[in-house]
Amino acid sequence: MAPQNPYLSAELDWLCNTPDLMLPPHSQTRPSALQQPVTDSTALETTYEPSHRLGDHFENLVFQYLNCNTQVTDIKRNIQIHEDLKTLGEIDFLVQLQHHWLHLEVALKLYLLDGTGDSLTHFIGTRRDDRLANKWHHMLDKQLHLSNRPEAKYELAALGIEQPVDTALWVKGWLFYRQGKMPGNLPAPVNPQHSHGWWITQAELPWLKQAGHRFLLPSKMQWLLPPSLIDPPLLDFAGLVDRVMGSQRSLLALVVEAEGRERSRGFIVPDQWSESRL
């Protein structure tokens, strides 16, 4: 058997062993068959290449997971649903579990809390044009309904799938809090055990300074990897400041302990980030 791709293996380990970001309604929760770790790695693609587009990268990772899941007997992906010449939307995955089909929508999201945290509207993307509330309601109210719309029957019939099919959401990611201070009450859809980190402005960089810690500034396609597989060199605090100060972009940084383990992660944003608006 060909050797496994260590990057893909590490990302699959992350996918299977980290908490989901959001908890969908019970009827849209992933079935137990899709909550199992990878037990058969023979279907792994050793030539797997990460994508620079984070959403595409995550979809490709989920596809690898489904390929390796022994409970999955067939997979259809990226099925566009049309009405006349208009595209109504795209189904991420149609997954056959034995003789049953499941419509699975997936997303990888990272949001910064800019507010009190008692509403999903307070969680904002680094470019501030992406809101957790909008994404969550779009997935629940539009994307999950695509497979059961009357217009979908022709596309599904061409794939040999009878309507209706069950639906499920799978959302992974992180929420980031100002200097790591998580509020006491979070909106109900947020998983209480979600992965989380911190965010600071460039002026607050001294908050990160601590003896023995080093830092990594991974590219987007390395965000799901452990520090040992990330290519950029480790930076000391002075090197981090030199790389970050004056940047007009929000940068993801990993704090790495002396032993090489990830201690925490977060975003360093321009000083005017909170005041910027669309």
N, C-alpha and C positions, 0 to 999 in steps of 0.2 A: 504494500500500500504506500502511496506517495506520502512524504512527510507533511504534517499539518502546517498551515500558515500560522505562525505564532500570533500575528496581529489579529487575524480573524478569530482564533481560539480565545484570545483575551477579551475581545469584544463580545463574543457569545457568552463568556463567563459573566461579564458585566450585565448583559441583557437578562440572564437567567437569575442572577443572584443579588440584584439591587431592587429596592422597592419601586413600584409604579408611582408615578407622580400624582395621578388622579384616580379617584374611585368612582367608576360609572354606576348608574342604577343597576340593581341586581340583574335585571333582564338583559343588560348589555355587558355583563362581566365575562371575561374570557372563560371558556369551559376548562375543566381540570386537565383535559388532554393537552391544552396549550399553556399549561403552567408547570410543565415538567422540564427538568434540565435535559441537555443534549446527552443521549445515551449511545447514539450511533453516529460517529463522526465520518463515516465513509463517504458521505455525500458532500463534505466540505470542499469548496473550490480552492485549491492551493494557489491559483492565480488571482484570487480575489483582490480587487483594487478599490481602495476607498474613494468616495466621491467628495469633491470640494463643496458640493451643495449638501448641507446637513440633513435636510429632509430626505433627499434621495439616498444618502448614505445610510440613514436609519432604515428606510424601506428595504434596501439591499441586505442589511443585516438581518432583518426579520425574515426575509425570503430564505436566507441561509439557514436560519433556525427552523423554519417550516420544512425545508428540504431534509433536515436531519431528524425531524420528529417522526418516530415510527408510527404514530397514531394518524398522521396525515397521509392520505392516499392520492390526493391530487391538489394542485394549486393553480389558480388563475390570478393574474395580477394586472392592475392598471386598465380596468375595463371601463371605457367611456360609454356613458348613457346619453342618448340623443333624443330630441324631439324635433322631427323634420330635419332642418339643417342646423339646429341649435344644440350645442353641447350643454347638458344639464349638470354634469359633474362626472367624476371618475371614482370608481370603486377601487380601493387600494388592493384588497385581496378577497378572493373567493376560495375558501379552504374546504376540502372534502375530508370529513372525519368519518371513516367507514362509509356509510351510505347517506350521510347527512352533510349538507352544505352550510357553511358559515360565512357571512359577510364580515370581514375584519378590517376596521379602520385603525391606522397607527399614526403616531406622531412622537417626535422628540422635541421637547421645548425647554427653554431656559428663560426665566423671567426674574426681574429685579423688583423687589417691593419698594414702591414709592408712594407711601400712604400709611394708613393705620393697619392695613392687612385684614380688615373684616369684610372685604369685598374682593371678588376676583378682578374687578376693574382696577385695583391698585397694583396689580402685577403686570409689568411692562417689559417689552423687549429692549435690548440695548439701543436700538435705533428709534425706539418709542413709537414705531408704526405697527407694532404687534402687541395685542392685549390678550391676556389669558382668558378673560371673559368672552371676548369675541370668538376666539378659537374654540373654546369649550362648547359654546352654544352652537357654533357652526357645525361641529362634529356631531353633536347630539340631535340637532333639529333639522339638519339638511343632509349631511353625508351618510348617516346611518339609514336614512329613508330611501336612498337611491335604489337599492336592490329590490325594494317592494313597490316602487312606483309602477304604474301601468306601462310607462314608456320603456321600462327595463326588460319587459318580458321577451322582446325580440332578441336583444343581445344575449340574455341568459339562455333562451331556447337554442340559439346557435351554438352555445357551449354545452348543451345537453343538461341544463339545470332547470328544474321546475321551481316556479315560485310557490309560496314564499320561502325565504331563507331566514335563519336566525341572524342576529347582529351582535357585534361586540366591539368594544374600544380597548386599545392598548396604548397608553400614553406614558412615556418615560421622560426623565429629565431632572432638573434641579430648580429650586427657588433660592434666590440670593437676598440676604437681609443686610441692611446698613450696619456695617461693622459686626455682622453676625448676630445681631440682636433679633431673635424671632419673637413675634407678638404672641400673647397668650391664647388668643382665639383666632382660628383660621376658618375660611369658608368651608362648608361641609364637603364639597367635592375633592378638596385637597387631602391626600393620604397623610394621616398624622405621622407616619413613619417615612415620609418622603426624603429624598436626598436634598441636602441644602448646603449653602455656603454663605459667603459674605460679599458685600460690595463696598467700595470706598472710592473717593475722588482722588485725583493725583495729589492734591494738597494733604490728604490723609495718609500718604504712603508710610510715614514713620510708625503708624499703627502696626505694620507688618514686621518691623525690625525686632528680631529676637536671635540671640546667640545660637549658632549651630544650624539654623535653618537656611536652606537654599531654595531657589525658585526656578520654575519652568514657565515659558510662555508658548504653549503648544499651538500648532495650527488647528483649524477647525476639524480636519480629518483625523486629528490625534486626540480629540477631546474625550473619547471613550477608552483610551489606553492607559495602562498603569505607567508610572514614571520610568520604569526600566525599559520601556519600548518607545519612549519619546525621544526624537533625535536632537532637538536643540540642546546646547550645553547648559548645565546647571549654572545659575547666576548667583552671586552673593548679593547682599542688599544694595551695594553701590552699583553693581551691574544692572540690577532691576530698575533702579531709579534712572540710570542713563538710558535704558531702553524705553521707558514708559513716559517720562516727563515730556510734555509738549505734544504727545500723540493726540490726534483728533478722533481716534477710534477707541472704543471700549475693548479692553484686552483681558482675556481669561488668563489667570495666573494660578499655578499650583504651588503650594507651600510644601516643601519636601524635607523630611527629617534627615538627620545625619545618617540613619540606616538605609535611606533611600525610599522609605514609605511616604505615601501622600498623607500629609497631616490635614490639609484643608484646601479648598479652592474658592476662587471668587473673581469678580470683575473689578478692574481698575478703570474708572470712567473719567472723561474730561470734567473739569471742575464745574462747568456750566450745564452738565447733563440734566440735572433735576429741573432746571429752568427752561430747557429747550422744549419746544412744542412743535407738532406737525404743522 
